[in-house]
Amino acid sequence: MRPTSAALGSKKGFTKELDKEVINSMHKTLLGGERDLPPAWGSQGLTFREQGMRCGLTQHEGGPCGVLAAVQAFVVRELLLDENAPPLAELPPEAAGEALIGALAHIIWSARMGRLANVVVCKRPTLPSLRESAGELICTECKSADDVAAAVRAGIGAFMRAPGVAMLLYSLLLTRGIAMVQRDADFPATLIAPNGYCAQELVNLLLFGRAHSNVFDGEQTVGGDAGTAEGCRLRGTPRRSPVGFLTLFERQGEPGSLLQVALTMLPLLCYTYSPSPPP
C-alpha cells in the first residue's frame, strides 16, 4: 500500500492507496477467489428511501440483505439513543444521514484488534473491476472512534453511492485484519456464501466485530474424549451485542442470551434466506 501525497501531513490519520495484493486478499476472504464481487453487492449503496420512513435503506437486488439489515438496525439504534431525534416517521434526511454516519463508525470501530481502525472509500462513483481497482481505493487509518466518525463523514457521499456496501466490507476486513477474519471462523469459509447471501460469519462481524461462525453464547467444544483428545472449539458470541439476532433456522442453532437480549432491544430477524431488521 502506498501513501497518497495529500495525506502525509494529515492530522486525522495516515491515508494510503490499496494495492492489488491487498485487494485480491480481501476478495479471497469474501468470495474464495480473485474475482469481482457479484453485481448485487458491488452496485449496492447505503441509500435511504425517498418516500415514507426516510431512515429506511433501499435494497436494489437480492444478496447483501444481511449487510443492509445490520446497518439498518444500527441506524435505528443511533436514532433511539438520541433523545433529540424526531420520531422516525418525521425524520428529515439530514438526521438520517447523521445516524448512518454514527452507525457505520460504530460497526467499523467495533471490529478493531487494538487501537487502529481503517475506513476505505472509493475514488470512483462505481466500484472498479478487480483488475482496475489498484490505486482506486483509499484507506485511512484511524486511532480513535472520533477519527473513524470523521473519516466516514468525509466519505459519506461515497458510502451512499453504488460501492457503499463494498466499502464497508473492505473497511471491516482491514480493521479486523484479513488473517484474523479467516481465523475467526470455525472452519475455512467465505463471508459471501456460494448462494450470494451473507454468511453467518459476516453477519456476526457486523454485529459484534468478530467473524465467528455461531450464534450461541461464548465457546463450545465438540468431539474428543476427556483426557485423550482436545476436540473442536466452536466460537459464538463473545459479549452482549448492541443489536440482537433472532432466527427461525434450526440449522443456525438457537441464539444465546447475548444476542437474544441485546444492549438495545433491537434484533435482526432471520426468517427467510436473509436477515431483516424488525418491522
Secondary structure, DSSP 8 states (H G I E B T S, - for coil): -EE-TTTTT-SS--EEE--HHHHHHHHHHHHSSS----HHHHT----B-SSSSTT-B---SSSTHHHHHHHHHHHHHHHHH-TT---GGG--HHHHHHHHHHHHHHHHHHT-SSS-EEEEEESSSS---GGG-TTTEEEEEESSHHHHHHHHHHTHHHHHSTTHHHHHHHHHHHHH-HHHHHHHSSS---SB-TTSSB-HHHHHHHHHS---S--SBSEEEESS-TTT---EEEE-B-S--SSEEEE--GGG----HHHHS-SSS-EEEE-SSSEE---
